[in-house]
Amino acid sequence: MRKLEKHSDDSVLANLCRTNKLCRRVAEELLYNFIGCAADYDPKWKAIANNPLLTKHVRTIYIRFGVAIGSEDSPGKDPINAETLREIFVKILANAGKVRTLYLKETGHWDIERGDVAHTLGWLELLDGAVAQPVHGLVNRFAFLQHLSIATKVLSVQEISCVFRLPSLKSLSIVSVHQTTPFKSWSIPESSSPIRRLSLRNALMDTSAVVQMISTLKALHSFKYVRSSMGWEPFAADGNPLSLWPEHSWKLLGDALRTHRDSLEELQVYDNCDQEILNLIYPDGQDSGTLGSFRDFPELAICDITMGTLLNVATGEYDLSLYLPPHLKDLYIKIIPEDARFLTNCTSALASLRSVLCAGQEVTVILSGDLPLRALELSSTFAVLQEAGIKVQISREHKLITLDELRRLESIEIEEESGEESGEEEEEEDGNRDDEVEAEDENVSEDLIEENGDRLASATGGDEEVVGQPENDSEQFEDHSFLLPDNTSVV
């Protein structure tokens, strides 16, 4: 069966279903194991929707709701509108009692009817019904569902909170789902959910809501949190929660994670918020604190983190050995321009990895944004780490670069700066020449004015004013606003 699964496509399996009962039993199990919807038409959809018995074979489902399948996507097939597809997929989900992995992507807009959003979407009503008490009729309890991914901008975490009650769920990934305000009500008891791996990506969430989700879990083994401002809509209509900016605190998040210190094995925390937006919202800066120390996390093996969320480099913190356990298997540290402003502390922090990692261990340093590479002099720090036997991987613009390539980039910045300095010197020399010429021109002009003035005074008897001289000082000031760049604006 494994060879058949590896080397056969759907068309081969479909033909085998038409041979005999034995082949059909084996082929159907493989053919309907995975049900997917990206864009192309798949005849398995209708087959399963019309024959619920086939759903017993379904183990993995990937569905994108809110899209239509057109004739261009599936030549020779009639187009299917989004609502018809939704009905088909909801019917498949309702009968897929043994599904283990489920990917749900909901497209659309926030303006859908909020009064009964679960019924409108269909799939959310099924998940709500799966954990409802008492049970009404025959419903899919999703008793075998272990991995669930939900991607949508139209729902809040509050509206999908039922997933924390699913009895066998081990892994939950939430993408672009928002929660810009604290929960109005959260009925899930602490330490009750079996979820072990929690991933929050493109998260526009109030920290108190994230903390409450973490407290719901019995034992958190993997936590991935990518904070993002991408979903923020400041000019959205009234009542749209995406128009609100959520409260944020790294300190509160770190305190919540420390309740799982004995189980946490993998940690990924990034802040991908647009810095210009943060500067606009917090013109005087924001003190979000830091996550704090993970040194006493005995199971932590993978750490992928932005330096500024772990260390407060602005206040002089630089010793990573106080914050990371000495038994890490994989370490990824991301440096962003905001942290690089504190150059000495940033490089000292990287150098302190000699006290965290042993010879043979590896660290990947991710250089994000427009970093001042020459000023940081990271190549010297990385060379020291390599001399200590620590393997250093350098990532820039989503690709790995060597230490020699980093040195070359640093030297390019030096050449550019020296070029700018020489250019400034040339401009200064040219300016001095221009000043000399202007001085000569002024002397000539003054001689001519004196000469012409004498002539005018001689002609008029000495009582007439010089033509063109301003009557008062205000006439001497000019409007220089045209000298500003076209894109200059005042915030």
Summary of the structure (lengths in Angstrom):
residues: 491
radius of gyration: 33.2
end to end distance: 65.7
largest distance: 127.1
contacts: 1376
relative contact order: 0.04
helix: 43%
strand: 16%
